[in-house]
Amino acid sequence: MFLYVVRGSITVGDRTAGAFNLVELTDGEGLELASPDGAVLLLGHAAPIREPVVSHGPFVMTTREEIIQAIQDYQAGKFGEVRA
């Protein structure tokens, strides 16, 4: 399981993680978190991809070039339409 620190900072056990850091959690019976500045966290559970991660806005890829291509595709309307 993973915690991604979106904003602020957290303390997990004796370690501190700031914004834009990923914290890998191990199996256990409990978890104690502290955040002196009111962190925003994203909780995830998946197998690690063991590759670099590059993000920009809502886009997450493995290279800067893929991010640029995704932005160009989005701006060109290649993502299709969202219908309610």
Order of alpha helices (4+ residues) and beta strands (2+ residues): beta-beta-beta-beta-beta-beta-beta-beta-alpha
